[in-house]
């Protein structure tokens, strides 16, 4: 009996010493500044919610964790961000799963056309083991998801001709991210795809080099796209569901106490962003209409889904993903 008590006592002492040691390490830690790069406008609501999270994290960590936020792609291009994360730079990059397909090929399935039907479905999908396994696979490649689920709604197509059927898009050139997932989608719709940074896009449109673009309502409003396009067709081809990514090595270098604070403050920020995006969509749609755009919400998407929806199956996890979604 005495031996058991002594063993219990020693276990408690060891646990306490580990806790105190961890706290001491956190207290001695010099801190870190992380630079968040995203391609959206400085007036986009994403910037607002990222800044709110950054301010709270800075306050709660007493200045030990600082996030500086760079909109408009002004800090890094995609290629530069990938290299920075791979080299363990203190960079956080806002982008889709599919941008990491070169490191984990199955990641492309997440941005394949017509996979997700609603924001609510995607949120349920994030709770699955399948989703968790994808994050774990990316972590093995030194790509850590700091916060998933930044869902800004669906992406739509902007043109200067009315679009009522898929045939109306045939032969038009469209700017997309330089990503094969988007190429597959729009080439299957009969369009000519031009991969280009958004910062160059509106100039190209003005010069007549590009016939159309695609994006969310937030993009339409942030960049006054009604100055360039007459028609918006709600093609809902890809869900805008991004994540904040960083080096897993850098993340693991942050003491657990500070990791917890970061996670705790990012969650309400992403929840607020998703809700605000949903709440503002009708308002942004009306703003586009008030500025002269004609919005087609009644288009039959069945032929679009038949043409582009099959491309998820080219990814090794594609069928399993569809099976998981069917079971939600």
C-alpha positions in Angstrom: 0.0 0.0 0.0 2.8 2.4 0.9 4.6 1.5 -2.3 1.4 2.5 -4.3 1.2 5.8 -2.4 4.8 6.6 -3.1 4.4 5.7 -6.8 1.3 7.9 -7.0 3.2 10.7 -5.3 6.1 10.4 -7.6 3.8 10.4 -10.7 2.1 13.6 -9.5 5.5 15.3 -8.9 6.6 14.3 -12.4 3.5 15.6 -14.0 3.8 18.9 -12.0 7.4 19.3 -13.0 6.6 18.7 -16.7 3.8 21.4 -16.5 6.1 23.9 -14.8 8.9 23.1 -17.3 6.5 23.7 -20.2 5.3 27.0 -18.7 8.9 28.1 -18.1 9.8 27.3 -21.7 6.9 29.3 -22.9 7.9 32.2 -20.6 11.4 32.2 -21.9 10.3 32.0 -25.6 11.3 35.1 -27.5 8.1 35.1 -29.7 7.4 35.1 -33.4 6.1 37.4 -36.1 4.2 35.6 -38.9 3.3 37.3 -42.2 -0.1 36.3 -43.6 -0.4 36.7 -47.4 -3.7 36.6 -49.3 -4.8 37.7 -52.8 -8.0 39.4 -51.8 -8.6 43.1 -51.6 -7.7 45.1 -48.5 -11.4 46.0 -48.3 -12.6 42.4 -48.4 -14.2 41.1 -45.2 -11.4 38.5 -45.0 -9.0 41.2 -44.1 -11.3 42.4 -41.3 -11.6 39.0 -39.6 -8.0 38.2 -40.0 -7.1 41.5 -38.3 -9.5 40.9 -35.5 -7.9 37.5 -34.8 -4.4 38.9 -35.1 -5.2 41.7 -32.6 -6.7 39.3 -30.0 -3.8 36.9 -30.4 -1.3 39.7 -29.9 -3.1 40.9 -26.8 -3.5 37.4 -25.2 0.1 36.4 -25.9 1.3 39.8 -24.5 3.0 40.5 -27.8 4.8 37.1 -28.2 2.8 36.2 -31.3 2.3 38.8 -33.9 0.5 38.4 -37.3 1.1 41.0 -40.0 -1.4 40.8 -42.8 -0.6 41.5 -46.5 -3.6 41.7 -49.0 -3.7 41.9 -52.8 -0.9 39.4 -53.2 1.5 42.2 -52.4 3.8 40.0 -50.3 4.1 36.8 -52.2 3.1 35.0 -55.4 1.9 31.4 -55.1 5.3 30.1 -56.2 7.1 32.3 -53.7 4.7 31.3 -50.9 5.3 27.6 -51.6 9.0 28.1 -51.5 8.8 30.2 -48.4 6.8 27.5 -46.5 9.1 24.7 -47.7 12.1 26.6 -46.4 10.4 27.2 -43.0 10.0 31.0 -43.4 7.6 32.7 -41.0 4.9 33.0 -43.6 1.2 32.0 -43.5 -0.5 31.7 -46.9 -4.2 31.8 -47.6 -5.2 29.5 -50.4 -7.1 26.4 -51.4 -6.2 22.7 -50.9 -5.6 22.3 -54.6 -2.6 24.7 -54.5 -0.7 21.8 -52.7 -1.5 19.2 -55.3 2.2 18.9 -56.2 2.9 17.8 -52.6 -0.2 15.7 -52.1 -1.9 15.0 -55.4 -5.3 14.2 -53.8 -5.6 17.8 -52.6 -6.8 18.8 -56.0 -10.0 17.0 -55.5 -11.1 19.7 -52.9 -11.4 22.3 -55.6 -12.8 20.1 -58.4 -15.9 21.5 -60.0 -19.4 20.7 -58.7 -18.2 18.5 -55.8 -19.9 20.5 -53.0 -23.5 21.5 -53.0 -23.6 24.0 -50.1 -21.6 25.7 -47.4 -23.3 23.6 -44.8 -22.3 20.4 -46.6 -18.6 21.5 -46.6 -18.7 22.4 -42.9 -20.1 18.9 -42.1 -17.4 17.4 -44.4 -14.7 19.2 -42.3 -15.8 17.1 -39.3 -15.0 13.8 -41.1 -12.1 11.5 -40.6 -11.5 11.8 -44.3 -10.8 15.6 -43.9 -8.6 15.0 -40.9 -6.6 12.4 -42.8 -6.0 14.9 -45.6 -4.6 17.5 -43.1 -2.4 14.8 -41.6 -1.0 13.8 -45.0 -0.2 17.5 -45.8 1.5 17.8 -42.4 3.8 15.0 -43.3 4.9 17.2 -46.2 5.6 20.1 -43.8 2.4 21.9 -44.8 0.4 22.7 -41.7 -3.2 23.9 -41.8 -3.4 26.7 -39.3 -7.1 27.2 -39.8 -9.4 25.6 -42.3 -13.0 26.6 -43.4 -12.7 30.1 -44.7 -15.7 29.7 -46.9 -16.7 32.7 -48.9 -19.5 31.2 -50.9 -19.5 29.9 -54.5 -17.6 31.2 -57.5 -19.5 32.5 -60.5 -18.8 33.6 -64.1 -18.6 37.1 -65.4 -19.0 37.9 -69.1 -20.0 40.6 -71.5 -22.5 38.4 -73.3 -25.6 36.8 -71.7 -25.1 33.1 -70.7 -28.2 30.9 -70.6 -26.6 27.6 -71.6 -23.2 26.0 -71.7 -23.0 26.7 -75.4 -22.9 30.4 -74.8 -19.5 30.1 -73.1 -17.9 28.1 -76.0 -14.8 29.9 -77.4 -14.6 32.6 -74.7 -11.3 33.1 -72.9 -11.5 33.2 -69.2 -8.9 34.2 -66.5 -8.5 31.6 -63.7 -5.8 30.9 -61.2 -2.9 29.1 -62.8 -4.2 25.8 -61.5 -5.0 22.6 -63.5 -8.2 22.2 -61.4 -9.6 25.4 -62.9 -8.3 24.5 -66.3 -10.1 21.2 -66.3 -13.4 22.9 -65.2 -13.5 25.6 -67.9 -12.0 23.7 -70.8 -14.8 21.1 -70.2 -17.2 24.0 -70.6 -15.7 24.8 -74.0 -13.7 27.9 -72.8 -10.1 28.9 -73.4 -8.3 29.2 -70.1 -5.7 31.9 -69.3 -3.9 31.3 -66.0 -3.0 34.7 -64.6 -2.4 36.5 -61.3 -5.4 38.5 -60.3 -3.3 41.6 -60.0 -2.9 41.5 -63.8 -6.4 40.5 -64.7 -8.4 43.7 -65.0 -5.8 45.4 -67.1 -5.9 42.4 -69.4 -9.7 42.7 -69.6 -9.5 46.4 -70.4 -7.0 45.6 -73.2 -9.4 43.0 -74.6 -7.1 40.0 -73.9 -9.6 38.2 -71.8 -13.3 37.8 -72.3 -14.4 36.7 -68.8 -13.4 36.0 -65.3 -14.8 34.0 -62.4 -15.0 34.6 -58.7 -17.2 35.2 -55.7 -19.6 38.1 -55.1 -17.0 39.5 -52.7 -14.5 39.8 -55.6 -17.1 41.4 -57.8 -17.8 44.1 -55.2 -14.2 44.6 -54.0 -12.9 45.3 -57.5 -16.0 47.0 -59.0 -16.3 44.3 -61.6 -19.4 46.0 -63.1 -17.0 48.5 -64.7 -15.7 45.6 -66.8 -18.5 43.1 -67.2 -22.2 43.4 -68.0 -23.4 39.9 -67.0 -22.9 37.6 -63.9 -24.1 34.0 -64.2 -24.4 32.0 -61.0 -22.6 29.0 -62.3 -21.5 27.9 -58.7 -18.8 25.9 -60.2 -16.3 25.8 -57.3 -16.8 26.6 -53.6 -14.5 29.2 -52.2 -13.1 27.3 -49.2 -9.6 28.3 -48.3 -7.2 27.6 -45.5 -4.4 29.3 -43.7 -1.2 27.3 -44.3 2.3 27.5 -42.8 5.3 25.4 -42.3 4.7 22.5 -39.9 8.2 22.9 -38.6 7.5 26.5 -37.7 4.2 25.7 -36.1 5.8 23.0 -34.0 8.4 25.5 -32.8 5.7 27.5 -31.1 5.1 26.6 -27.5 1.9 24.6 -26.9 0.4 27.4 -24.7 0.7 29.9 -27.6 -0.5 27.4 -30.2 -3.7 27.0 -28.1 -4.3 30.7 -28.0 -3.8 31.0 -31.8 -6.3 28.2 -32.4 -8.8 29.6 -29.9 -8.8 33.0 -31.6 -8.8 31.8 -35.2 -11.9 29.7 -34.7 -14.3 32.6 -34.0 -12.7 34.6 -36.8 -13.4 31.9 -39.4 -16.9 31.4 -38.1 -17.5 35.2 -38.3 -16.2 35.3 -41.8 -18.3 32.5 -43.0 -21.5 34.0 -41.5 -20.7 37.5 -42.7 -20.1 36.1 -46.3 -23.4 34.4 -46.2 -25.3 37.4 -44.8 -23.7 39.8 -47.2 -24.2 37.8 -50.4 -27.7 39.1 -51.2 -26.5 42.6 -50.4 -23.5 42.3 -52.7 -25.7 40.7 -55.4 -28.0 43.7 -55.2 -25.0 46.1 -55.3 -23.9 44.5 -58.5 -27.4 44.9 -60.0 -27.6 48.5 -58.9 -24.4 49.2 -60.7 -25.8 47.8 -64.0 -24.9 44.1 -63.9 -27.5 41.6 -65.1 -27.5 38.6 -62.8 -28.7 35.2 -64.0 -29.7 33.0 -61.1 -32.1 30.7 -63.0 -29.6 28.9 -65.2 -30.0 25.1 -65.4 -26.6 23.7 -64.2 -27.3 20.1 -65.1 -25.2 20.2 -68.3 -22.4 22.1 -66.5 -22.3 19.4 -63.8 -22.3 16.6 -66.3 -19.4 18.2 -68.2 -17.2 19.3 -65.4 -18.3 17.3 -62.4 -16.5 14.1 -63.5 -13.0 15.6 -63.1 -12.9 14.9 -59.3 -12.5 11.2 -60.2 -9.1 11.8 -61.8 -7.8 12.1 -58.2 -7.0 9.0 -56.3 -9.2 10.1 -53.4 -12.0 11.4 -55.6 -14.4 8.5 -55.4 -13.9 8.1 -51.7 -14.5 11.8 -51.2 -17.8 11.5 -53.2 -18.8 8.5 -51.0 -18.1 10.4 -47.8 -20.2 13.3 -49.1 -23.0 11.0 -50.0 -23.1 9.7 -46.5 -23.4 13.0 -44.8 
